Amino acid sequence: MSAGAAGPWLVEQNWDVTYQHVADEVTATFLRTLGEEGRLIGRRCPRCKRVLLPPTQLCDRDLIPTGEWFDLPLSGTIRAATIVFRPVRGLLDPPYALAYVEVDGADTAIPGLVQGLPLEDPERARAELEPGRPVEVVIAAERAGRMSDVGFRLR
């Protein structure tokens, strides 16, 4: 039988994985600072001068160790966003909005939930999530030292 002759071959998979991993020194410093102090810090590549947030040990472009740490402000710009209306096992109950935000002073984007959107009006909510829209970065009052401590509010 030729490929596709009987229609698509559907494969159902279910992954329910819990794991622990050890964070490298750069990631651990970033997450501790976020959790304990409620601050965002990034690292700069000494060659291309990009500020990476979340910070990494190596620049993904130049493959060299990143250098100095930088405090970053609690403001940024939406680069991409979506609204989730269908449930996904293990995630929040919908609806909720996710955005990738480039924090001011950083050259990479971080994910987080968008707070305060009119999700009861999907068209309006979608219009408010346009790329280029400025946001305030909201750090949770009770923090666990995880990326989920970071959220966004439209400005």
GIQUIPE-V941961 format. One record per helix or strand of 3 or more residues. SS is the DSSP state (hx for helix, st for strand). FROM is the first residue (numbers start at 0). TO is the last residue. If there is no record, write none. Layout:
SS,FROM,TO + SS,FROM,TO
This chain:
hx,24,36 + st,39,44 + st,64,71 + st,74,83 + st,95,102 + st,108,114 + hx,121,127 + st,133,138 + hx,146,148 + st,149,153
